[in-house]
Amino acid sequence: MTCELCGRIQQGEWTLSDFFNFHQPQMLSICEVCRQQFTRITGPVCAECGCQSQISPCAECEIWLTAGYPAIHNQALFAYDEQMQQYFKQYKFQGGYHLRDVFQEMLAQRLVKVAPTMIVPIPITAETQNQRGFNQVSAWLEKCEINEILTCISTSKAVQSMKTRRERLQTTQPFCLVTENLDLTGQRICIVDDVYTTGRTLRHASSCLYESGATQICTVTLAR
């Protein structure tokens, strides 16, 4: 099997379970060398957005909190560096659905530690669904029990990655609940998204869920 990022030929590693059950060895879509090139975010970090920072909350998050937005306590697994951008280019923008397997296990393990009562992926528009064919966040969470209770108000919106920072910060509320008057009282919810950029998307989603009675909300993103 060829690595999707670098083109190396991968050699699967057999386990006793594979041998006795006549299974092919498990291999991800990218090789171990490429997996090691993703940069994990380690401490110290901002407890609000998850970026590496000596100050918590960082200056950007202090602005959000001072403006009255609810805390989201984001946990980001990796830095959005050149290696991660290459992954997203093939996975998200070139329709590489099979690349979902690269981070499924890591995200599932993190969500076990968070232990929410509900896992809510950030939705995509109907237009994006038709173009791409899948929600990149939901695809990572196939091994988890998720609650797709958010939907996009607009059926068409500009792609976030094509917006300037100012345009992202000025975005109006793009989400609403799938079911009107859904009661989320007592729910501890974890919202999952792909990349934390400005934090606007996650805060919009959090506000929507808090308005429906959610007791506690945190967020997890693959990259920051």
Order of alpha helices (4+ residues) and beta strands (2+ residues): alpha-alpha-alpha-beta-alpha-alpha-beta-alpha-alpha-beta-alpha-beta-beta-alpha-beta
